[in-house]
Amino acid sequence: MLRLVLAVSLDGRLAPPQGGAAHLGGVGDRQVLEEALAWADGCLIGAETLRCHGSTCLIRAPHLLAERAASGRVEQPVAVVVSRSNDFSPDLHFWQQPLQRWLLTPKRSPLVPAFDRRLDLESWGVALAALADQGLERLVVLGGAALAASLLAEGWIDELQLTLCPRLLGGPHAWLPLEAAVQAGEWCLQEHRRLEGEELLLRYRRVLANP
């Protein structure tokens, strides 16, 4: 099961007009992001998102860490970086974070020794099946827009978890690219919650078409 987790502006942007990190989410978004991570076995992160932010989000809430420990799970979900070029700075804080780092990349891409494991990305169906075989069945997708669009185009995203943040950014950096061709379908509201800092959580699940 894949859950896309994003903090977006009121006009649906992920980044300011000039690009770069918008740092949209506040305390409320951090809370629900950690809840999603605690639910997950792993998280998918686009290479450009990792380069932009330099690290991934960790679970810090003691009660969430305790719940994972009580169920026999590792503290942090596996970070699965999706990349085609594998060009990463050795100075990223990501390399010091206390978690497992996996790389999902085409066979022809160069090796990156800093990752704990490498899996081939030839198609999403094969890649997701391989992740599931390794115990990563529940995945959160943390962006960016190109990764989200690729998964939505083939119908792999099961849930959308969006935190609406009280800002307007403008510019071209929508959470889905304007040229994205996603599968048509309906989404059913599962949860809505007012968060600290005037943020709003919306969680939708894909409505499966009748066979």
C-alpha positions in Angstrom: 0.0 0.0 0.0 1.3 3.4 -1.0 0.4 6.7 0.7 1.5 10.0 -0.8 2.3 12.4 2.0 2.8 16.1 1.2 2.6 19.5 2.7 1.2 22.0 0.1 0.3 25.6 0.0 -3.3 26.8 -0.4 -2.6 27.2 -4.1 -1.2 23.7 -4.4 2.5 24.5 -4.6 5.4 22.6 -3.1 8.1 25.2 -3.6 8.4 29.0 -4.1 8.5 30.3 -7.7 12.3 30.3 -7.8 12.4 26.6 -6.7 14.1 25.2 -3.6 12.7 24.1 -0.3 9.6 26.0 0.8 9.6 24.6 4.4 5.8 24.7 4.4 4.8 22.3 7.2 4.6 23.5 10.8 4.1 21.6 14.1 0.8 20.2 13.0 2.2 18.8 9.8 5.2 17.4 11.6 2.8 15.4 13.9 0.8 13.8 11.1 4.0 13.2 9.0 5.5 11.3 11.9 2.2 9.3 12.3 2.5 8.3 8.6 6.1 7.3 9.0 5.3 5.2 12.1 2.6 3.4 10.0 5.1 2.7 7.2 7.7 0.0 6.5 9.6 2.4 4.2 9.5 5.7 2.5 10.1 6.6 -1.2 12.1 9.8 -1.7 12.9 11.3 -5.1 16.6 12.1 -5.6 16.0 15.8 -6.3 14.0 16.1 -3.1 16.8 14.5 -1.2 19.4 16.9 -2.8 17.2 19.9 -2.0 16.5 19.1 1.7 19.7 17.2 2.4 18.0 14.7 4.7 14.8 12.8 5.3 12.3 13.1 8.2 12.8 10.9 11.3 10.2 9.8 13.9 10.9 11.7 17.1 7.7 11.3 19.1 8.4 8.9 22.0 5.0 7.3 21.9 5.4 6.5 18.2 8.8 5.0 18.7 7.5 3.0 21.6 4.7 1.6 19.4 7.1 0.5 16.7 9.4 -1.1 19.3 6.4 -2.9 20.9 5.5 -4.4 17.5 9.0 -5.6 16.8 9.8 -3.0 14.2 12.9 -0.9 13.7 12.7 2.7 15.0 12.7 4.3 11.5 11.2 3.2 8.2 13.7 2.3 5.5 14.6 5.3 3.3 14.3 4.2 -0.4 15.8 6.8 -2.7 14.6 6.7 -6.3 17.3 8.0 -8.7 18.4 7.6 -12.3 21.7 9.5 -12.1 22.9 8.6 -8.6 24.8 11.8 -8.2 24.7 12.6 -4.5 26.9 14.9 -2.5 28.9 13.1 0.3 28.1 16.1 2.5 24.4 15.4 2.8 23.2 15.0 6.4 21.2 12.0 5.1 24.3 9.8 5.3 24.5 10.4 9.1 20.9 9.7 9.9 20.1 6.6 11.9 18.2 4.5 9.4 18.7 2.1 6.6 19.3 3.6 3.1 18.2 1.7 0.0 18.6 2.8 -3.6 16.0 2.1 -6.3 17.7 2.7 -9.7 17.9 1.4 -13.2 20.5 -1.4 -13.8 22.6 0.8 -16.0 23.1 3.4 -13.3 26.5 3.6 -11.4 26.8 2.0 -8.0 26.6 4.2 -4.8 28.4 2.3 -2.0 26.9 4.5 0.7 23.6 2.7 0.4 22.8 -0.4 2.4 21.0 -2.1 -0.5 20.3 -1.6 -4.2 17.2 -2.7 -6.1 16.6 -2.4 -9.8 14.0 0.1 -11.2 12.8 -1.2 -14.5 9.1 -0.8 -13.9 7.0 0.2 -10.9 5.2 -3.1 -10.8 8.4 -5.1 -10.5 10.1 -2.6 -8.1 7.2 -2.5 -5.7 6.9 -6.2 -5.7 10.6 -6.5 -4.9 10.2 -4.0 -2.0 7.2 -6.0 -0.7 9.3 -9.2 -0.9 11.9 -7.5 1.4 9.2 -6.6 3.9 8.4 -3.1 2.7 4.6 -3.4 2.0 3.4 -0.1 3.5 5.2 2.8 1.9 4.9 6.5 2.3 5.9 8.6 -0.8 7.6 11.9 0.3 8.0 13.5 -3.1 8.9 15.2 -5.2 6.3 16.1 -7.9 7.9 13.9 -10.6 7.9 10.8 -8.4 4.3 11.4 -7.3 3.2 12.0 -11.0 5.0 8.8 -12.1 3.2 6.6 -9.5 -0.2 8.3 -10.0 0.1 7.9 -13.7 0.1 4.1 -13.3 -2.4 4.0 -10.5 0.0 2.8 -7.7 -0.9 5.4 -5.1 -3.6 4.1 -2.7 -3.9 7.1 -0.4 -3.3 10.9 -0.5 -2.3 12.6 2.7 -2.2 16.3 2.1 -1.5 19.0 4.7 -2.8 22.4 3.5 -0.6 25.1 4.9 -1.9 28.7 5.2 0.4 30.3 2.6 0.2 31.3 -1.1 3.3 30.7 -3.1 2.5 31.1 -6.8 4.8 29.9 -9.5 5.0 26.7 -11.5 5.9 24.2 -8.7 2.6 22.5 -8.2 2.5 19.2 -6.2 1.6 17.6 -9.6 3.3 18.9 -12.7 0.9 20.6 -15.1 1.8 18.1 -17.8 1.2 15.1 -15.6 -1.1 12.5 -17.0 -2.6 10.6 -14.1 -5.2 7.8 -14.0 -8.7 9.1 -13.8 -10.7 8.0 -10.8 -12.4 9.0 -7.6 -11.1 9.5 -4.1 -13.0 9.0 -0.9 -12.4 11.2 2.1 -11.0 9.1 5.0 -10.0 11.8 7.5 -9.9 15.5 8.0 -8.3 17.2 10.9 -7.6 20.7 11.9 -4.0 21.0 13.0 -2.0 23.4 15.0 -0.9 26.5 13.1 -4.1 26.8 11.0 -3.1 23.8 9.0 -5.6 21.2 7.7 -5.0 17.5 7.2 -6.9 15.8 4.3 -6.6 12.1 3.8 -8.2 10.4 0.8 -8.3 6.8 -0.4 -8.6 5.8 -4.0 -12.0 4.3 -5.0 -11.3 1.1 -6.8 -13.3 0.6 -10.0 -15.7 -2.3 -10.1 -14.4 -5.2 -12.2 
